[in-house]
Amino acid sequence: NAGVTQTPKFRVLKTGQSMTLLCAQDMNHEYMYWYRQDPGMGLRLIHYSVGEGTTAKGEVPDGYNVSRLKKQNFLLGLESAAPSQTSVYFCASSRGLVDTPHNEQFFGPGTRLTVL
Amino acid sequence: GQNIDQPTEMTATEGAIVQINCTYQTSGFNGLFWYQQHAGEAPTFLSYNVLDGLEEKGRFSSFLSRSKGYSYLLLKELQMKDSASYLCAVRPPGQAGKSTFGDGTTLTVKP
């Protein structure tokens, strides 16, 4: 049981380049989330998904797009990277409200992205 | 919206007890989480409170007062490995499992 995995672990981009971050979970979780974490700050929600084929905006969605074509995968895309998007990106998943009132989130190891 | 406040940093001595506070102002409430995050690693779940009172889990306990918008995480018998950031997160009702995170409290445990 790998839990939540993210690829790549590190990436350096030049301004204007595009890339996709991949998140995969093997726990059959309904909900998935993408966060960014900047130094000394908490997690800010970018986008989330409550099921296959559905996505919704979080607190800081501008400059990012997402897709959830399969239940186990959640992709985060940067169409034209900017230095302000330099951050650590965490993916998370949770069971969903129906199964448990706790709905704690399980996090992947993170992707460290630098945009020059 | 959600507004969550935690102290930025705390220092404590190995073997001691430390209390990390979290206050929140929300338009609704459906539970409060505490997560632990070691430097360079992912957050991991510690505790969940939805009713008032104290939840104990080994060396860690978490308390909630909904009327005061207040929670604390109590760490007993501190160990060096407890040096980490502790994130308070509040879940509003009907928000598809989303939680709003505070900025975290960085705890340093000294020998």
Interface residues (C-beta under 8 A of the other chain):
Chain A: Y31 Y33 Y35 G40 M41 G42 L43 R44 L45 Y48 V50 A56 G58 E59 F90 S94 G96 L97 P101 H102 N103 E104 Q105 F106 F107 G108 P109 G110
Chain B: I4 T8 G31 F33 E41 A42 P43 T44 F45 Y48 V50 L87 A89 R91 A96 G97 K98 S99 T100 F101 G102 D103 G104
